[in-house]
Amino acid sequence: MNAPKISVLIPLYNRRHYIEDCINSVLIQTFRDFEIIVRDDGSTDGSADFVEQRYADEISSGKLKLRRNKRNLGEYPTTEKLVHEATGKYFMILHSDDLYLSHALEHMFTVAEKFQADVVHAGTFLQSPENGVIDTNTQFKVMCWENRVLDDFEILSPDAETRFKAWASADIFTDAQYNIFRRAFVLDNDILFAPVAGSMLFMLHCLMSAKVFVNTPEYFYIRRDAPDSLTNDKTRLENKLYDLIKTVVGTSRYFDKLFRDVDYFSGNAEIQYSVRAIFYNRYDFHWSYQRDTYKDGITPGIHRAVERAFKEIFGGDVEYLTFMFHKLHCLPFDQDFSRISTTD
């Protein structure tokens, strides 16, 4: 059997009530030369069993492949596995509670082939209402989280400084699901998903490594603003904050790889600092500001969670480090920490 043109990769975790809409939106595509690979990340709500039963015919024919993690690994390690399992010339990532418009694959494949692109990026998408309901009466909002809205296709300059500034200034949004990637490009450059905020650094690595990176003005993606999504989940805040600190500190290993692989970053301490600072600031915005972590002040639970994480990572006396963490998170989000002086 010939390899498909596109692999649609769906990491799945406890989305039993949304996954049917998600998969169906792929099956009705106008472009037919694709495979779907669903990898379940240890769901406890019967998601994987539902997919196995509901799509038995598609699984039997090979159109859909269902894989299961033996234990819960997290979204980005699961996505990493999917990228290596894909067989298509290109791959696209679809969140298991989101959907495609029916022309999604056709448009993205056509643009990628036309420009011989390593990556085609769409900065605009549709978003559902906050109740997460998507049906024939749903009124979507056209969203663009980037600093500009395009009227035509744009081939990014190959200049490394120009591309880095596009990432740093949020001219290029950092979520991987709004793109199509040439699989050989990603594999040949050993571009990986970091364990936390994997899309952000994955997209930076792609942006800096792609010979041809194209922006399309067309939208193809429907983002479901589900009330029970990970983005909106505010339960067990102290535990989540503890896990966040432990995982983000571990991301330093990915920075080391990124700086080795991308010539523009290699040996440039000032730029490396900027990458780290922008990453930490943006991810803190998602976790601290969007989730109102400090809405009730520095509670004992929050304080204990931060102190416990730092003790396990660094050991010893971490009272001052914990205090500085709280202090920095009570400063305005837009305060600029992204530059470091080049003079002593």
C-alpha positions in Angstrom: 0.0 0.0 0.0 1.3 3.4 -0.9 1.9 5.9 1.9 -0.8 8.5 2.3 -0.1 12.2 1.5 -1.2 13.4 4.9 -1.2 11.8 8.4 -3.7 13.4 10.8 -2.4 12.9 14.3 -4.8 13.0 17.3 -3.5 12.7 20.8 -6.5 11.5 23.0 -7.1 11.8 26.7 -10.5 11.6 28.3 -12.5 13.2 25.4 -15.1 10.5 25.0 -17.9 13.1 24.5 -15.9 15.1 21.8 -13.8 12.5 19.9 -16.6 11.5 17.5 -17.0 15.0 16.2 -13.3 15.3 15.9 -12.7 12.1 13.9 -15.8 12.7 11.7 -14.5 16.1 10.7 -11.5 14.3 9.2 -13.5 11.6 7.5 -15.6 14.1 5.6 -12.6 15.9 4.1 -12.7 16.8 0.4 -9.1 15.6 0.2 -9.1 11.8 0.6 -5.5 10.6 0.6 -4.9 10.6 4.3 -4.6 8.4 7.4 -5.8 9.1 10.9 -3.7 8.0 13.9 -5.2 8.2 17.3 -3.0 7.6 20.3 -4.9 7.3 23.6 -2.9 8.5 26.6 -4.4 6.3 29.3 -7.9 7.6 29.2 -10.1 6.7 32.2 -13.5 7.6 30.5 -13.6 4.9 27.9 -12.4 7.1 25.0 -10.2 4.5 23.4 -12.8 1.7 23.7 -15.3 4.0 22.1 -13.0 4.8 19.1 -12.3 1.1 18.7 -16.0 0.2 18.6 -17.3 3.2 16.7 -14.7 3.2 14.0 -14.2 -0.6 13.6 -14.6 -0.4 9.8 -12.1 2.4 9.4 -9.6 0.6 11.7 -10.1 -2.6 9.7 -9.5 -0.9 6.4 -6.4 0.9 7.7 -7.8 4.4 7.3 -7.7 4.9 11.1 -5.0 3.5 13.4 -5.6 3.3 17.2 -2.7 3.2 19.5 -2.7 3.1 23.3 -0.1 4.3 25.8 0.5 1.8 28.6 0.4 4.7 31.1 -0.4 8.4 31.0 2.6 10.2 29.4 1.1 13.7 28.8 0.1 15.5 25.6 3.5 16.2 24.1 5.3 12.9 24.7 2.1 11.3 23.1 2.3 13.7 20.2 6.0 12.9 19.8 5.1 9.2 19.4 2.5 10.1 16.8 5.0 12.0 14.7 7.3 9.0 14.5 4.3 6.6 13.8 3.1 8.8 10.9 3.7 7.5 7.3 2.4 10.5 5.3 4.5 12.9 3.3 3.0 15.6 5.6 1.4 15.5 9.0 -1.1 17.7 10.8 -2.0 17.7 14.5 -5.6 17.8 15.6 -6.7 18.1 19.3 -9.2 15.6 20.2 -11.9 18.1 21.2 -11.4 20.3 18.0 -12.5 19.9 14.4 -11.5 20.7 10.8 -13.5 22.5 8.2 -14.1 20.2 5.3 -11.5 21.8 3.0 -8.7 21.8 5.6 -6.5 19.0 4.2 -7.1 20.0 0.6 -6.1 23.6 1.3 -3.0 22.9 3.4 -1.7 20.2 1.1 -2.2 22.3 -2.0 -0.3 25.2 -0.5 2.5 23.0 0.8 2.9 21.5 -2.7 2.7 24.8 -4.5 5.4 26.4 -2.5 7.4 23.2 -1.8 7.1 24.2 1.9 8.5 22.6 5.0 5.8 24.3 7.0 2.5 26.0 6.1 1.1 28.1 9.0 -2.4 29.5 9.4 -2.6 32.3 12.0 -6.4 32.6 11.8 -8.9 30.0 13.1 -12.5 29.6 14.3 -13.5 29.4 18.0 -16.7 28.0 19.5 -18.7 29.7 22.2 -17.5 29.1 25.8 -20.1 26.4 26.3 -18.1 24.2 23.9 -21.3 23.3 21.9 -20.7 22.8 18.2 -23.7 22.1 16.0 -25.4 23.5 12.9 -26.5 26.7 14.8 -23.1 27.5 16.3 -21.9 31.0 15.8 -18.1 30.9 15.6 -15.7 33.7 16.2 -12.9 34.3 13.7 -9.8 34.5 15.9 -6.2 35.6 15.3 -3.8 35.7 18.2 -1.0 37.0 16.1 -0.2 40.7 15.7 -1.4 40.9 12.1 -4.0 39.4 9.8 -2.8 38.5 6.3 -4.6 39.2 3.0 -2.4 36.9 0.9 0.1 34.2 1.1 3.5 35.1 2.7 6.8 33.3 2.3 8.9 34.2 5.3 12.3 35.6 4.7 15.1 33.0 5.2 17.0 35.5 7.3 17.4 34.0 10.8 17.1 37.3 12.7 13.9 38.2 10.9 12.4 34.8 11.7 13.4 35.0 15.3 11.9 38.5 15.7 8.7 37.1 14.2 8.5 34.5 16.9 9.6 36.9 19.7 7.0 39.5 18.7 4.2 37.0 18.4 3.9 37.5 14.6 3.9 33.7 14.4 1.6 32.0 16.9 3.1 29.0 18.7 0.5 26.2 18.6 1.4 23.3 16.3 -2.1 22.4 15.4 -2.6 25.3 13.0 0.0 24.0 10.6 1.0 21.3 8.1 4.5 19.9 8.4 6.6 18.0 5.9 7.4 14.9 7.9 10.9 14.3 6.5 11.9 17.9 7.4 10.9 17.4 11.0 12.6 14.0 11.3 15.7 15.0 9.5 16.2 18.0 11.7 15.3 15.9 14.9 12.7 18.5 15.9 11.1 17.3 19.2 8.3 18.3 21.4 9.5 19.5 24.8 7.6 17.9 27.8 5.9 21.2 28.7 4.6 23.9 26.3 5.9 21.6 23.6 4.3 23.5 20.7 6.0 26.8 21.6 9.6 25.5 21.3 8.7 23.0 18.5 7.4 25.9 16.4 10.4 28.0 17.1 12.7 25.1 16.0 10.6 24.6 12.9 10.6 28.3 12.1 14.4 28.6 12.4 15.1 25.4 10.5 12.6 25.4 7.6 14.0 26.3 4.2 10.5 27.4 3.1 7.9 28.6 5.7 4.6 29.9 4.3 1.8 31.8 6.0 -1.7 31.3 4.6 -4.5 33.7 5.2 -7.1 30.9 5.1 -8.5 29.4 8.2 -9.2 25.7 8.4 -9.3 24.8 12.1 -12.2 25.0 14.7 -11.0 25.4 18.3 -13.6 24.2 20.8 -13.6 26.4 23.8 -14.7 23.5 26.1 -15.4 24.3 29.7 -13.7 21.0 30.7 -10.6 21.5 28.6 -7.1 21.5 30.1 -6.9 25.2 29.3 -10.0 26.0 31.4 -9.2 23.4 34.2 -8.7 25.3 37.5 -9.0 22.3 39.8 -6.2 21.3 42.2 -4.3 24.5 41.6 -1.6 23.8 44.1 -0.8 20.4 42.6 -0.8 21.8 39.1 1.6 24.7 40.1 3.9 22.1 41.7 3.9 20.0 38.5 4.4 23.1 36.4 7.6 24.2 38.2 9.1 20.7 38.1 8.4 20.3 34.4 9.4 23.7 33.2 12.8 23.5 35.0 13.3 20.2 33.1 12.7 22.0 29.8 16.3 23.4 30.1 17.4 20.1 28.5 15.4 20.9 25.4 16.9 24.5 25.3 20.4 22.9 25.2 19.4 20.8 22.1 17.7 23.8 20.4 20.7 26.0 20.8 23.0 23.3 19.5 20.8 22.6 16.4 20.1 26.2 15.3 23.1 28.1 14.1 21.6 31.5 15.0 21.4 30.5 18.6 24.7 28.7 18.9 27.3 30.6 20.9 25.0 33.7 21.3 24.4 34.1 25.0 22.2 37.1 24.6 19.8 35.5 22.2 19.7 32.3 24.2 18.7 34.3 27.3 16.0 36.0 25.2 14.6 32.6 24.1 14.4 31.4 27.7 12.9 34.7 29.0 10.2 34.8 26.3 9.3 31.2 26.8 9.1 31.5 30.6 7.1 34.7 30.4 4.6 33.4 27.9 4.1 30.2 29.7 3.7 31.9 33.0 1.0 34.1 31.4 -0.9 30.9 30.5 -0.5 29.4 33.9 -0.4 32.3 36.3 -2.4 35.1 34.8 -5.0 33.2 32.8 -5.8 30.9 35.7 -5.8 33.8 38.3 -3.3 31.9 40.4 -2.9 34.8 42.8 -6.4 36.1 42.9 -6.6 35.3 46.6 -3.1 36.4 47.3 -0.2 34.1 48.3 -2.2 31.4 50.0 -0.5 28.7 52.2 -1.3 26.1 49.6 0.3 28.0 46.8 3.3 28.8 49.0 3.8 25.1 50.0 3.5 23.9 46.4 6.2 26.3 45.1 8.5 25.6 48.1 8.1 21.9 47.8 8.9 21.9 44.0 12.0 24.1 44.6 13.3 21.9 47.4 13.0 18.7 45.3 14.8 20.4 42.4 17.5 22.4 44.1 17.6 21.1 47.7 18.6 23.2 50.7 17.2 26.6 51.7 14.7 27.8 49.1 12.8 30.4 51.1 14.3 33.4 49.2 13.8 31.6 45.9 10.2 30.9 46.7 9.6 34.5 47.8 11.1 35.8 44.5 8.8 33.4 42.5 5.8 35.0 44.3 7.1 38.5 43.9 7.8 38.1 40.1 4.3 36.7 39.5 2.8 39.7 41.2 4.5 42.1 38.8 2.7 43.2 35.5 2.8 40.6 32.9 4.1 42.9 30.2 7.2 44.0 32.1 10.2 43.2 29.8 12.7 40.6 31.1 13.6 39.4 27.6 16.9 41.3 27.2 20.2 41.1 28.9 23.0 43.6 28.7 25.9 42.8 26.5 28.3 44.8 28.7 29.6 44.0 32.2 
